[in-house]
Amino acid sequence: MNDPATNSNPDLDIPALMQDMGAAARAAAAELATASSDAKNRALRQAARSIRDRTADILAANAEDMTAGLAKGLTPAMLDRLELNNERVEAMAVGLESIADLADPVGQVLAGWDRPNGLHIDRVCTPLGVIGVIYESRPNVTADAGSLCLKAGNAVILRGGSESFHSSRAIMNCLADGLAAAGLPAAAIQLVPTTDRAAVGALLTLTEYVDVIVPRGGKPLIERITAESRIPMFKHLEGLCHTYIDASADLEMARKITLNAKMRRTGVCGSTENLLVARALAARVLPGIVDDLNAVGCEVRGDASAQAIDARIVPASDADWDTEYLDSIISVAIVEDVDAAVAFIDEHGSQHTDAIISEDPLAITTFLNKVDSAIVMVNASTQYADGGEFGMGAEIGISTGKLHARGPVGVEQLTSFKYIVRGTGHCRP
């Protein structure tokens, strides 16, 4: 199934391939639903060892993807998402071990109660079943998504981006090592072996086999999947993240957080794209922020009020406020107060992650209560929008929807529940 030749085989029967993968995943999910925690954890820890042992293979495969990406003219942000190095490979292995260390949610009693008639009712955590994950560029998602789904007792079909095809295959080999070592079905984690876009369309129709689709990528990918999917979705929309500097903010804290929120890694979805500054503080804090950002090569765009404070700020267009740059560019708007900041975020944000820098409890409370995003932060960088940083080991993505899962999608979010009702011969009158 994972023959490299299928990457460009025009004779490949993609609908049949996806049907076979779906059927295999459904059968694997039935086994995983009752797999022991020990078996799942053995698979994850062996996969981590395999990633370390095969680091050279993974980096060689990634180098092939990077060469192709450069030839295709991928942006610096996309190349940063694609690139692996020793540190990032080790982070994948550590992530697998962290997920193995998490409590197994499957079978946990979420709530239990007795009825006056003597019935006892438990709400018990169960796997979702089969999950389809469609993602772009970042090869580490192969490890994160595969391991999270496994820990939660789900089978998963992974469809990575064409840019990371070779890297993802190398990582998949390590996950397969883990499954084999633990005696778990090989189809518990499958990687679609072709970059043909038709495979995505076919996956989205597998209603007989797949229970939920998790898309992770740019706006065009999300829009396509939303339009075509016949299967329920956890949406991971673009990260149009905001940082608001309140009039009461500590100046040094504001500078430090802003620089990190924008520039730690510009290509991640938690990178701040719009900076909002309270008018009362703007003249005191903005020049220093521009100093910091310009010093590391970040272009600062802004509205007329921001440009009047610092001439290095170039004019922002209307489109800038709605652009996820994923690059060394930030837009700055001067707002009157926290309510104006909330209104701005409501108009331009993507309900992903938004932060306030403030020492005023009332302003903080207003921001937390009124900003309707999956993650809302106080005096912290938006770059913390990450399942690993939340103690989840890793994440499949940040869900910006409101049903079932919201925010980082980790092990617990990849489960559902059922009710178990125990009687002693009860018949309803």
KOLFIMI-801567 format. One record per residue (C-alpha): residue in one letter; z, y, x. Coordinates in steps of 0.001 Angstrom, whole numbers, plus 500000, padded with zeros to 6 digits. Layout:
BEGIN
ATOM r     c3     c2     c1
ATOM A      Z      Y      X
...
***
This chain:
BEGIN
ATOM r     c3     c2     c1
ATOM M 500000 500000 500000
ATOM N 500769 502370 502843
ATOM D 497657 501714 504915
ATOM P 496728 505005 506613
ATOM A 493131 504385 505652
ATOM T 493989 505187 502064
ATOM N 494570 508793 503080
ATOM S 490833 509439 502844
ATOM N 489412 506358 501136
ATOM P 486941 507562 498466
ATOM D 486821 504076 496919
ATOM L 490557 503939 496244
ATOM D 491320 503287 492567
ATOM I 494049 505916 492205
ATOM P 494972 505256 488544
ATOM A 495422 501563 489319
ATOM L 497384 502367 492474
ATOM M 499782 504624 490572
ATOM Q 500158 502098 487752
ATOM D 501123 499456 490329
ATOM M 503601 501805 491982
ATOM G 505102 502704 488620
ATOM A 505542 499091 487583
ATOM A 507099 498202 490940
ATOM A 509458 501173 490688
ATOM R 510571 500175 487186
ATOM A 511371 496658 488371
ATOM A 513249 498039 491382
ATOM A 515220 500429 489173
ATOM A 516501 497486 487134
ATOM E 517930 495958 490321
ATOM L 519315 499225 491647
ATOM A 521196 499943 488429
ATOM T 523604 497133 489314
ATOM A 523358 497304 493120
ATOM S 526699 497568 494891
ATOM S 527831 500742 496578
ATOM D 528100 498790 499832
ATOM A 524444 497752 499684
ATOM K 523215 501272 498970
ATOM N 525390 502702 501735
ATOM R 524206 500058 504219
ATOM A 520626 501035 503453
ATOM L 521357 504707 504018
ATOM R 523224 504189 507281
ATOM Q 520546 501860 508645
ATOM A 517892 504407 507705
ATOM A 519855 507045 509631
ATOM R 519969 504764 512692
ATOM S 516258 504107 512343
ATOM I 515504 507837 512194
ATOM R 517367 508309 515465
ATOM D 515693 505281 517065
ATOM R 512252 506431 515904
ATOM T 512650 510107 516724
ATOM A 509736 510005 519163
ATOM D 507471 508459 516512
ATOM I 508520 511031 513931
ATOM L 507905 513939 516302
ATOM A 504518 512525 517333
ATOM A 503498 512244 513672
ATOM N 504760 515771 513042
ATOM A 502773 517082 515995
ATOM E 499653 515641 514370
ATOM D 500506 517463 511129
ATOM M 501253 520704 512981
ATOM T 497916 520566 514806
ATOM A 496105 520072 511510
ATOM G 498162 522834 509911
ATOM L 497266 525314 512638
ATOM A 493594 524379 512262
ATOM K 493831 524956 508498
ATOM G 495354 528384 509062
ATOM L 498752 527717 507477
ATOM T 501001 530755 507429
ATOM P 503902 531006 509903
ATOM A 506306 530382 507012
ATOM M 504477 527192 506009
ATOM L 504380 526022 509621
ATOM D 508109 526636 509930
ATOM R 508711 524478 506852
ATOM L 506487 521769 508295
ATOM E 507789 521697 511851
ATOM L 510269 519099 513035
ATOM N 512214 519090 516297
ATOM N 515066 517036 517697
ATOM E 517645 519149 515886
ATOM R 515922 518845 512511
ATOM V 515396 515100 512910
ATOM E 519072 514663 513748
ATOM A 519950 516761 510686
ATOM M 518024 514277 508528
ATOM A 520022 511389 509983
ATOM V 523296 513236 509462
ATOM G 522242 514011 505894
ATOM L 521681 510321 505159
ATOM E 525120 509489 506525
ATOM S 526687 512292 504494
ATOM I 525117 510911 501323
ATOM A 526420 507438 502198
ATOM D 529920 508941 502470
ATOM L 529763 510420 498961
ATOM A 531448 508662 496058
ATOM D 529076 506458 494087
ATOM P 528658 508098 490670
ATOM V 527214 505014 488958
ATOM G 529748 503400 486641
ATOM Q 532268 506211 486856
ATOM V 534049 506921 483577
ATOM L 533413 510591 482901
ATOM A 535683 510721 479873
ATOM G 537534 508307 477659
ATOM W 539431 508576 474385
ATOM D 540889 506602 471511
ATOM R 540022 507186 467884
ATOM P 542634 507014 465095
ATOM N 540955 503822 463822
ATOM G 541598 502055 467128
ATOM L 538120 502337 468664
ATOM H 538092 503202 472368
ATOM I 535139 505260 473643
ATOM D 534129 505825 477276
ATOM R 531359 508070 478566
ATOM V 530031 506277 481663
ATOM C 527699 507566 484391
ATOM T 524352 505740 484649
ATOM P 521180 506123 486745
ATOM L 518235 508009 485283
ATOM G 515866 505148 486169
ATOM V 512639 506075 487965
ATOM I 512147 509539 489418
ATOM G 508886 511054 490600
ATOM V 509286 513732 493282
ATOM I 506311 515952 494106
ATOM Y 506795 518325 497035
ATOM E 504966 520412 499586
ATOM S 505127 520861 503347
ATOM R 508743 520038 504208
ATOM P 508815 516445 505512
ATOM N 512623 516294 505439
ATOM V 512389 516157 501634
ATOM T 511145 512588 502098
ATOM A 514526 511603 503554
ATOM D 516597 513815 501251
ATOM A 514911 512793 497998
ATOM G 514643 509114 498869
ATOM S 518290 508823 499868
ATOM L 519703 510843 496964
ATOM C 517782 508828 494398
ATOM L 518884 505571 496005
ATOM K 522552 506590 496077
ATOM A 522388 507428 492363
ATOM G 520856 504007 491598
ATOM N 517341 505279 490898
ATOM A 513973 504120 492141
ATOM V 511762 506952 493363
ATOM I 508066 507614 493872
ATOM L 507554 510320 496484
ATOM R 504391 512368 496654
ATOM G 504557 514660 499667
ATOM G 502148 517416 500541
ATOM S 498981 516746 502473
ATOM E 500243 519015 505270
ATOM S 503158 516668 506012
ATOM F 501369 513361 505351
ATOM H 501902 511769 508777
ATOM S 505460 513084 509174
ATOM S 506469 511786 505753
ATOM R 505003 508344 506499
ATOM A 507011 508125 509717
ATOM I 510206 509029 507862
ATOM M 509348 506597 505055
ATOM N 509191 503788 507612
ATOM C 512826 504504 508458
ATOM L 513868 504430 504814
ATOM A 512051 501102 504450
ATOM D 514054 499761 507397
ATOM G 517233 500658 505553
ATOM L 516177 498973 502322
ATOM A 515215 495796 504150
ATOM A 518488 495672 506092
ATOM A 520507 495961 502872
ATOM G 518425 493447 500925
ATOM L 517348 496051 498374
ATOM P 513851 496016 496816
ATOM A 511180 497632 498955
ATOM A 509853 499467 495898
ATOM A 513143 501324 495485
ATOM I 511590 504111 497575
ATOM Q 507802 504446 497619
ATOM L 505586 507078 499197
ATOM V 502186 507706 497608
ATOM P 499754 506647 500360
ATOM T 497002 509154 499656
ATOM T 496620 512925 499787
ATOM D 494103 512895 496953
ATOM R 495248 515395 494319
ATOM A 494288 512911 491610
ATOM A 497410 510935 492527
ATOM V 499563 513788 491212
ATOM G 497719 513802 487911
ATOM A 498055 510041 487597
ATOM L 501775 510139 488389
ATOM L 502338 512716 485645
ATOM T 500984 510295 483030
ATOM L 503189 507298 483884
ATOM T 505387 507699 480831
ATOM E 505922 503939 480618
ATOM Y 507535 503838 484047
ATOM V 508782 507279 485175
ATOM D 511769 508953 483516
ATOM V 511748 512386 485133
ATOM I 509559 514453 487466
ATOM V 511071 516730 490101
ATOM P 508499 519216 491450
ATOM R 509350 521198 494561
ATOM G 506877 523734 495850
ATOM G 505097 527003 495272
ATOM K 504157 528627 492008
ATOM P 500681 527028 491737
ATOM L 502153 523535 492090
ATOM I 504875 524184 489507
ATOM E 502385 525703 487054
ATOM R 500044 522730 487411
ATOM I 502779 520165 486905
ATOM T 504241 522067 483953
ATOM A 500814 522126 482303
ATOM E 499935 518484 482993
ATOM S 503158 516495 482932
ATOM R 503846 514191 480009
ATOM I 507218 513400 481566
ATOM P 510386 515583 481431
ATOM M 510916 517784 484491
ATOM F 513612 519371 486621
ATOM K 511860 522596 487601
ATOM H 512290 524025 491081
ATOM L 510653 527434 490717
ATOM E 510044 529964 493444
ATOM G 513047 531539 495139
ATOM L 512757 535219 494272
ATOM C 516268 535882 495531
ATOM H 518068 539232 495527
ATOM T 520956 540695 497481
ATOM Y 522678 543696 495893
ATOM I 524787 545998 498086
ATOM D 527342 547649 495842
ATOM A 528754 551140 496410
ATOM S 532064 549567 497456
ATOM A 530559 547191 500038
ATOM D 531905 546932 503561
ATOM L 529141 548386 505745
ATOM E 529329 545866 508576
ATOM M 529486 542966 506144
ATOM A 526457 544330 504295
ATOM R 524426 544547 507494
ATOM K 525448 541113 508704
ATOM I 524781 539336 505407
ATOM T 521467 541099 504778
ATOM L 520087 540141 508179
ATOM N 521105 536514 507717
ATOM A 519951 536336 504080
ATOM K 516459 537465 505058
ATOM M 515908 536243 508592
ATOM R 517926 533062 509250
ATOM R 514912 531113 507981
ATOM T 512329 533120 506111
ATOM G 510485 530043 504834
ATOM V 513301 528601 502714
ATOM C 513689 529216 498997
ATOM G 517111 530835 499511
ATOM S 515737 533659 501647
ATOM T 516382 537095 500130
ATOM E 513128 538812 499156
ATOM N 514423 541927 497379
ATOM L 517322 544039 498654
ATOM L 518989 546294 496097
ATOM V 521235 549109 497354
ATOM A 523579 551300 495304
ATOM R 522492 554926 495558
ATOM A 525992 556133 496479
ATOM L 525977 554026 499662
ATOM A 522293 553892 500523
ATOM A 522136 556747 503061
ATOM R 525073 555288 504998
ATOM V 524037 551647 505101
ATOM L 520237 551493 504899
ATOM P 519267 552925 508342
ATOM G 521442 550345 510091
ATOM I 519919 547537 508021
ATOM V 516416 548741 508911
ATOM D 517473 548804 512581
ATOM D 518611 545187 512355
ATOM L 515537 543949 510493
ATOM N 512980 545828 512580
ATOM A 514623 544540 515753
ATOM V 513713 540977 514802
ATOM G 510225 541783 513533
ATOM C 510868 542138 509812
ATOM E 508730 544617 507883
ATOM V 510718 546683 505374
ATOM R 508971 547912 502242
ATOM G 510637 550066 499636
ATOM D 510542 552475 496737
ATOM A 510333 556253 497094
ATOM S 514111 556668 497285
ATOM A 514386 554150 500113
ATOM Q 511502 555766 502002
ATOM A 513193 559159 501691
ATOM I 516254 557748 503467
ATOM D 514367 556030 506300
ATOM A 510789 556866 507278
ATOM R 510290 553424 508814
ATOM I 510242 551922 505327
ATOM V 506658 551520 504117
ATOM P 505691 551902 500446
ATOM A 506205 548880 498223
ATOM S 503633 548085 495559
ATOM D 504471 546900 492055
ATOM A 503510 543385 493136
ATOM D 506047 543366 495966
ATOM W 509013 543125 493603
ATOM D 507629 539858 492225
ATOM T 506532 538276 495504
ATOM E 508236 535380 497249
ATOM Y 507185 536339 500771
ATOM L 508628 533359 502679
ATOM D 507902 535594 505644
ATOM S 509412 538422 507700
ATOM I 509013 540991 504912
ATOM I 511634 542412 502567
ATOM S 511433 544975 499770
ATOM V 514195 547518 499163
ATOM A 514981 549288 495896
ATOM I 517661 551932 495375
ATOM V 519570 551374 492130
ATOM E 522265 553435 490437
ATOM D 524939 550785 490022
ATOM V 525668 547129 489330
ATOM D 524254 547286 485802
ATOM A 520976 548648 487138
ATOM A 520945 545887 489759
ATOM V 521443 543257 487056
ATOM A 518593 544764 485024
ATOM F 516321 544697 488091
ATOM I 517155 541046 488796
ATOM D 516592 540152 485149
ATOM E 513117 541699 485304
ATOM H 511969 540418 488694
ATOM G 514095 537391 489597
ATOM S 513329 533693 489208
ATOM Q 516873 532635 488216
ATOM H 517312 530925 491570
ATOM T 519946 532643 493746
ATOM D 521276 536203 493697
ATOM A 524161 537768 495607
ATOM I 526415 540813 495454
ATOM I 528139 542411 498436
ATOM S 531117 544308 497065
ATOM E 534838 545008 497334
ATOM D 535116 546139 493704
ATOM P 536525 543390 491425
ATOM L 535008 544975 488324
ATOM A 531529 545180 489865
ATOM I 531824 541581 491065
ATOM T 532898 540354 487630
ATOM T 530060 542258 485979
ATOM F 527520 540757 488375
ATOM L 528832 537207 488000
ATOM N 528919 537386 484211
ATOM K 525577 539077 483669
ATOM V 523250 537592 486297
ATOM D 521706 534511 484677
ATOM S 520724 532562 487780
ATOM A 521426 529005 488867
ATOM I 523451 530266 491839
ATOM V 525329 533576 491953
ATOM M 527117 534561 495164
ATOM V 529767 537052 496212
ATOM N 529892 538381 499779
ATOM A 527798 535492 501119
ATOM S 524240 535019 502297
ATOM T 521705 533624 499842
ATOM Q 520735 531190 502614
ATOM Y 523716 529089 501490
ATOM A 521628 528014 498476
ATOM D 521431 524456 499730
ATOM G 522820 521152 498505
ATOM G 524056 520235 501971
ATOM E 526055 523465 502161
ATOM F 527469 522689 498705
ATOM G 528862 519396 500001
ATOM M 526215 517281 498260
ATOM G 524896 515763 501486
ATOM A 521399 516986 500626
ATOM E 519345 518027 497625
ATOM I 515990 517332 496054
ATOM G 515635 520992 495118
ATOM I 517241 523901 493318
ATOM S 516700 523520 489589
ATOM T 516146 526870 487878
ATOM G 516021 525350 484402
ATOM K 518999 525109 482085
ATOM L 518813 521569 480728
ATOM H 520584 518624 482379
ATOM A 520560 519886 485966
ATOM R 520878 523446 487263
ATOM G 521233 524620 490843
ATOM P 521152 522108 493719
ATOM V 520004 518702 492475
ATOM G 522174 516153 494249
ATOM V 523493 512683 493502
ATOM E 525458 513599 490378
ATOM Q 522520 515521 488904
ATOM L 520319 512426 489300
ATOM T 522390 510503 486780
ATOM S 522826 510434 483024
ATOM F 525460 508675 480928
ATOM K 525947 506279 478083
ATOM Y 528774 505711 475634
ATOM I 530643 502419 475656
ATOM V 532536 501747 472444
ATOM R 535155 498969 472291
ATOM G 536553 497616 469045
ATOM T 538606 494701 467816
ATOM G 536460 493576 464918
ATOM H 535896 497064 463502
ATOM C 533675 497448 460431
ATOM R 532948 500938 459147
ATOM P 534247 501499 455595
***
